[in-house]
Amino acid sequence: MPRDFFRGRHAGLLVPLFSLTSRESWGIGEIGDLPKLDRWMSQAGFSFIQLLPINEMAVGQNSPYSALTAMAIDPVFISPASVPEVRALGGEDVLDRLERQELARVRNAGAIDYAAVRRLKDRALRAAFGYFLHEEWEKNTARARQLRLFAGRERWWLDEYSLFRALHAKYEGRGWREWDAPLRGRVSAALQATRHELANEIL
């Protein structure tokens, strides 16, 4: 039942998502950990939760206030256990033996090892994306159509941000001021050629 915040008194929590680690999370608090917190909060009489920003952070940054964008969620907060393609690939078995040992280490670490968590999640999510391309996107399944609808609805920010992130990776994480002049200056022909090049690399 929706809560009426205009009547009575209410209490809530302000928390950084990265602090909400559980036995299932991969060394950092994840979106999938929020329902567990919600159940505890409901029993304790809390009515709402406010999170510190969870937007994608720049490489090497750990502060929630160092975001690259106001729109995209940082992949470090994705719960691999909740991704259907990760489950289809065997869950944590998508990682090799040494990676699973690393996962066990970061889960038991006294502090968040952001670099290791990112490496492990990047490995799992890239494998999941490859599976999705083959099993969903190329077969135009219902899930593929849902992603197309999402991309179409959100293209007002997603197209430009995706291009920025792809270029950021192409230039090995260097700032945009160090990119080739036509791309720094957003020359339409250069951007279009780059979009075509990057699309061919993905597909």
Summary of the structure (lengths in Angstrom):
residues: 203
radius of gyration: 19.6
end to end distance: 44.7
largest distance: 58.6
contacts: 513
relative contact order: 0.09
helix: 58%
strand: 6%
